[in-house]
């Protein structure tokens, strides 16, 4: 078989871009044997050609001029690994309009502008692939779009941010939040500004993408309710240990009666649940559907090499299916409504700090019961100075009803701090945990 030379370009040549080029160079023979194509980077758009890089490209490849990529007729495939919404968004749109297929690792771009990008790709008859935008080297997008396109996936649960998972795992072993974050930054798991990670924004963008593909309806970042791990404290870790649980930042996308809910928040995960065993900077995604029952994919999160691996995999797939194949089409084929935020049903963990005196527990229980919220288990810790910390596990209830009850409890004169509530994730359910 005669080898076909395939010149490609990169938008960005930082940690991920240089890793992509290194993988293409070091694995060129394997790629050629498998595909019959010799893939080589001929242009890479950068801000500063003189910046230090992990893997140096051949002379003449780096450029600061986007036109050097866009106006080169030989380049039919481009990988966008520069990040950010602009200028990446306009660059990708122009390339798609000009008949180039694009592979992107940009979760924010796909989550916020996916509809526009896919419409442009479809009109031009080219492909837009985005495996690297979610969970690094874990091929969850490919599984959803190719292997499970028929399976009516109705729930996606995921630990999709390795930074927060590393921090929470270290806190389980006694580290304070600030200490665990500093360690994550020192090891390269967290950025100097970790806001997107610890606030839940990064995971929310990924869950928007996963929900879009899984449910076939457009879900944007604005449709995802999320909160991060900044308020997780040692008291939560201590309570989780006593309840045989682990604290994880979990993304959950669910279809309920033809409406969807997508959220990211810290959760108490039953130690018998597979997600509880996902530790350190690892990611995992559980897919539940009619035909598949349950599938779990686990692996390293979005480090530079892991993300680059997904980018290269998508590039090879584009080369093998140019102008054909399901993946050049938008995953969305219907418009579903968003489930009202308060209608989500789950068991919950609640933390309260109250005056340690007779009648307080009864008053709290009455407020919960008035909104059809039932207590499954209660653990009380003396905190000194006449107060007590209450760790309460609830049976399944509507999140809206619980929120109303907690708002009332927060106004009680005996309540010392704002109550907090986290969902409980368990395949066994509260009765199976032995708390009923």
C-alpha positions in Angstrom: 0.0 0.0 0.0 1.3 3.4 -1.0 1.5 5.8 2.0 -0.7 9.0 1.8 1.0 12.1 3.1 -1.4 14.1 5.4 -0.2 17.6 6.4 -2.0 18.9 9.5 -1.9 22.0 11.6 -2.2 22.8 15.2 -3.8 25.9 16.8 -1.7 26.1 19.9 1.6 24.5 20.8 1.7 24.5 24.6 1.6 21.4 26.8 -1.0 19.7 24.8 0.1 20.8 21.3 3.7 19.8 21.8 2.5 16.4 23.2 0.3 15.9 20.1 3.3 16.5 17.8 5.5 14.2 19.9 2.9 11.4 19.6 2.5 11.9 15.9 6.3 11.8 15.4 7.1 9.0 17.8 4.2 6.8 16.6 4.4 7.7 12.9 5.2 4.2 11.8 2.4 2.6 13.8 -0.1 5.2 12.5 1.0 4.5 9.0 0.7 0.8 9.3 -2.8 1.1 10.8 -4.2 3.7 8.4 -2.0 3.9 5.4 -1.4 7.6 6.1 1.7 9.5 7.2 0.4 12.3 9.4 2.8 15.3 10.0 2.4 18.7 11.6 3.3 21.4 9.0 2.0 24.5 10.9 1.4 25.4 14.5 -0.1 28.7 15.5 1.5 30.3 18.7 1.7 33.6 20.4 5.4 33.4 21.1 7.7 31.3 18.9 10.6 31.8 21.3 8.8 30.3 24.4 10.2 27.2 26.0 8.5 24.0 24.9 8.6 20.4 25.9 9.0 19.0 22.4 10.5 21.2 19.7 9.0 21.2 16.3 10.9 21.2 13.0 12.1 24.6 11.9 9.5 26.7 10.1 6.5 25.1 11.7 5.7 27.7 14.4 3.9 30.8 13.2 2.1 33.7 14.8 -0.1 34.3 11.7 -3.4 32.4 11.5 -3.5 33.0 7.8 -0.5 30.7 7.4 -2.9 27.9 8.5 -6.1 29.1 7.0 -4.7 29.9 3.6 -2.7 26.8 3.1 -4.7 24.6 0.7 -2.8 21.4 1.6 -4.0 21.5 5.2 -7.3 19.7 5.4 -7.3 18.8 9.1 -6.6 21.1 12.1 -6.4 20.4 15.8 -7.4 23.2 18.1 -5.5 23.0 21.4 -5.1 26.7 22.3 -8.1 26.9 24.7 -10.3 29.8 25.5 -13.4 31.1 23.7 -11.6 33.6 21.5 -9.9 33.7 19.2 -10.2 29.9 19.2 -14.0 30.1 18.3 -13.7 32.3 15.3 -10.6 30.4 14.1 -12.5 27.1 14.3 -15.6 28.5 12.5 -13.5 29.9 9.7 -11.7 26.6 9.2 -14.9 24.6 9.2 -16.5 27.0 6.7 -13.4 26.6 4.4 -13.9 22.8 4.3 -11.4 21.7 6.9 -12.3 19.2 9.5 -11.4 20.2 13.1 -10.5 18.3 16.2 -10.8 20.2 19.5 -9.9 19.7 23.1 -11.7 22.9 24.1 -14.5 22.0 26.5 -15.7 25.5 27.1 -16.0 26.2 23.4 -17.9 23.0 22.7 -20.1 23.5 25.8 -21.0 27.1 24.9 -21.0 27.2 21.1 -21.5 23.6 20.1 -24.7 24.2 18.2 -23.1 26.9 16.0 -20.0 24.8 15.4 -21.9 21.7 14.4 -24.2 23.6 12.1 -21.2 25.1 10.4 -19.5 21.7 10.1 -22.6 20.1 8.7 -23.1 22.8 6.1 -19.5 22.4 4.9 -19.7 18.6 4.9 -16.7 18.3 7.3 -16.2 16.7 10.7 -15.9 18.3 14.2 -14.6 15.9 16.8 -14.1 16.7 20.5 -13.2 13.5 22.4 -10.3 15.4 24.1 -12.7 17.9 25.6 -14.0 15.4 28.3 -12.0 13.1 30.5 -8.6 13.1 28.7 -7.8 9.6 27.4 -11.1 8.0 28.4 -13.0 7.5 25.1 -16.4 8.3 26.6 -17.6 10.4 23.7 -16.7 7.7 21.1 -18.5 5.1 23.2 -21.7 7.3 23.5 -21.7 8.4 19.9 -20.8 5.1 18.2 -21.3 2.1 20.5 -24.3 3.4 22.5 -26.1 5.6 20.0 -29.1 3.2 20.1 -29.2 2.4 23.8 -31.3 5.2 25.3 -28.9 6.3 27.9 -30.9 7.9 30.6 -28.2 8.7 33.3 -24.6 9.7 33.3 -22.7 9.9 36.5 -19.1 11.2 36.5 -16.1 12.2 38.3 -14.8 14.4 35.5 -12.3 16.7 37.1 -9.0 15.1 38.3 -7.9 18.2 40.3 -10.9 18.2 42.6 -10.8 14.5 43.0 -7.1 14.6 44.0 -7.9 17.4 46.6 -10.8 15.5 48.1 -8.8 12.3 48.3 -6.0 14.0 50.1 -8.6 15.6 52.5 -9.9 12.1 53.2 -6.4 11.3 54.5 -6.3 14.3 56.8 -5.0 17.2 54.7 -6.7 20.5 55.0 -8.2 22.0 51.8 -5.5 24.7 51.4 -2.8 22.1 51.9 -4.3 19.6 49.4 -4.8 22.4 46.8 -1.2 23.5 47.2 0.0 19.9 46.7 -2.2 19.6 43.6 -0.6 22.8 42.2 2.9 21.6 43.0 2.3 18.3 41.2 0.8 20.0 38.2 -2.7 18.7 38.7 -4.0 22.2 39.4 -3.4 25.5 37.6 -1.9 28.5 39.3 -5.5 29.9 39.2 -7.6 26.8 40.1 -11.0 28.6 40.0 -12.5 26.7 37.1 -11.7 23.4 38.8 -12.6 24.0 42.4 -15.7 26.0 41.6 -17.1 23.1 39.5 -17.2 25.2 36.3 -14.7 22.8 34.5 -16.8 19.7 35.4 -20.0 21.5 34.5 -18.8 22.2 30.9 -17.8 18.5 30.6 -21.2 17.4 31.9 -23.0 19.7 29.4 -21.1 18.0 26.6 -21.8 14.5 27.9 -25.5 15.2 28.4 -25.8 16.7 24.9 -24.3 13.5 23.3 -26.1 11.1 25.7 -29.6 12.6 25.4 -29.5 14.0 21.9 -30.6 17.4 23.0 -28.6 20.6 23.2 -27.3 21.2 26.7 -25.1 24.3 27.3 -23.1 25.4 30.3 -25.9 27.7 31.2 -28.2 24.7 31.6 -26.0 23.1 34.2 -26.4 23.9 37.9 -23.1 23.5 39.7 -21.2 24.2 42.9 -17.7 23.3 43.8 -15.6 22.0 46.7 -14.5 25.3 48.4 -16.8 24.7 51.4 -15.9 21.1 52.0 -14.4 20.9 55.4 -12.9 18.2 57.7 -16.3 17.8 59.4 -17.7 16.5 56.1 -14.8 14.0 55.8 -15.3 12.9 59.4 -19.1 12.4 58.8 -18.5 10.5 55.6 -16.1 8.1 57.4 -18.7 7.4 60.1 -21.4 6.8 57.5 -19.0 4.5 55.4 -19.0 7.0 52.5 -16.6 9.1 50.5 -16.9 12.7 49.4 -16.6 13.2 45.7 -17.4 16.0 43.2 -19.9 14.3 41.0 -21.5 15.3 37.8 -25.0 13.9 37.2 -27.1 14.1 34.0 -30.5 12.5 34.2 -33.5 12.0 32.0 -36.8 12.1 33.9 -40.1 11.8 32.0 -38.7 13.4 28.9 -37.0 16.2 30.7 -33.3 16.5 31.6 -31.4 17.7 34.7 -27.6 18.3 34.7 -25.7 19.3 37.8 -22.3 19.1 39.4 -21.9 19.2 43.2 -20.1 17.5 46.0 -21.8 14.2 47.1 -21.6 11.6 49.7 -20.9 8.4 47.8 -21.6 5.0 49.4 -18.3 3.1 49.8 -19.9 0.1 47.9 -20.5 2.3 44.9 -17.8 2.2 42.1 -17.3 6.0 42.1 -16.2 5.9 45.7 -13.1 3.9 44.7 -12.0 6.5 42.2 -9.1 8.3 43.9 -6.4 10.8 43.1 -6.3 12.6 39.7 -8.4 9.9 38.0 -11.7 10.3 36.2 -14.6 7.9 35.8 -17.9 8.0 34.0 -20.9 5.7 34.5 -23.4 5.3 31.7 -26.8 3.8 32.5 -29.3 2.9 29.7 -32.1 0.5 28.7 -29.9 -1.9 26.6 -26.6 -1.6 28.5 -27.8 -1.5 32.1 -24.5 0.1 33.3 -21.1 0.7 31.9 -18.2 2.4 33.7 -15.1 3.9 32.1 -12.2 5.0 34.2 -8.7 6.4 33.6 -6.4 9.3 34.0 -7.9 12.7 33.6 -6.9 15.5 31.3 -3.2 15.8 31.7 -1.2 17.0 28.7 -0.3 13.6 27.4 -3.7 12.1 28.1 -5.5 14.9 26.3 -3.0 14.7 23.4 -3.8 11.0 23.1 -7.5 11.8 22.6 -6.6 14.5 20.1 -4.5 12.1 18.0 -7.1 9.4 18.2 -9.7 11.9 16.8 -7.3 13.0 14.1 -6.8 9.5 12.9 -10.6 8.9 12.9 -11.2 11.9 10.8 -8.5 10.8 8.3 -10.2 7.4 8.1 -13.7 8.7 7.6 -13.3 12.0 5.6 -16.6 12.9 4.0 -18.4 9.9 5.5 -19.5 8.5 8.8 -22.0 9.2 11.5 -19.5 11.4 13.5 -19.7 14.3 11.0 -23.3 14.9 12.1 -24.5 16.8 15.2 -25.4 14.5 18.0 -28.6 16.5 18.7 -31.8 15.3 17.1 -34.5 16.6 19.6 -35.3 19.5 21.9 -36.0 18.5 25.5 -37.1 20.7 28.4 -35.0 21.2 31.4 -36.4 19.6 34.6 -37.2 22.2 37.2 -34.3 22.4 39.7 -36.4 21.5 42.7 -38.0 18.4 41.2 -34.8 16.3 41.4 -35.3 13.4 43.8 -32.4 11.9 45.8 -31.4 10.8 49.3 -29.4 13.6 51.0 -26.9 14.2 53.7 -27.5 17.4 55.8 -25.2 19.1 58.2 -26.6 21.3 60.9 -25.0 23.2 63.9 -27.5 23.9 66.6 -27.8 24.7 70.3 -27.3 21.5 72.4 -30.4 21.6 74.5 -33.7 19.5 74.7 -36.3 20.0 72.0 -34.0 21.2 69.2 -33.9 17.8 67.5 -37.6 17.4 67.7 -38.1 20.9 66.2 -35.8 20.1 63.3 -37.5 16.8 62.6 -40.9 18.5 62.6 -39.8 21.1 60.1 -38.5 18.3 57.8 -41.6 16.2 58.2 -43.8 19.1 57.3 -42.3 19.0 53.9 -42.4 15.2 53.5 -38.7 14.8 54.3 -37.9 11.7 56.3 -34.8 11.1 58.5 -33.0 7.8 57.9 -30.0 8.2 60.3 -28.7 10.9 62.6 -25.2 11.2 64.0 -24.5 13.9 66.6 -21.1 15.4 67.6 -20.6 17.7 70.6 -18.7 20.8 69.4 -18.3 22.5 72.8 -19.6 25.9 73.9 -23.2 24.5 74.1 -23.5 23.5 70.5 -23.8 20.3 68.6 -23.1 19.2 65.0 -25.9 17.1 63.5 -25.1 14.8 60.5 -28.4 13.7 59.0 -29.0 11.2 56.2 -32.4 11.5 54.6 -34.6 9.2 52.6 -35.2 10.2 49.0 -37.0 13.5 48.7 -37.5 16.4 46.3 -34.6 18.8 46.4 -37.0 21.7 46.4 -38.9 20.4 49.4 -35.6 19.9 51.3 -34.5 23.4 50.3 -37.7 24.9 51.7 -37.4 22.9 54.9 -33.7 23.9 55.4 -34.6 27.6 54.8 -37.0 27.4 57.7 -34.6 25.6 59.9 -31.9 28.2 59.2 -34.3 30.8 60.7 -34.7 28.9 64.0 -33.0 30.8 66.9 -31.3 27.5 67.8 -29.5 27.2 64.4 -25.9 28.4 64.6 -24.8 28.0 61.0 -26.4 27.9 57.6 -27.5 24.2 56.9 -25.7 22.4 54.1 -27.1 19.5 52.0 -25.2 17.1 49.7 -26.8 14.3 47.6 -26.1 10.7 48.6 -25.1 8.3 45.8 -25.7 4.6 46.4 -26.9 1.8 44.2 -28.3 0.1 47.3 -30.5 3.0 48.4 -30.9 4.1 51.9 -32.6 0.9 53.1 -29.8 -1.1 51.6 -27.3 0.9 53.7 -29.1 -0.4 56.8 -30.3 3.0 57.9 -34.0 2.7 57.3 
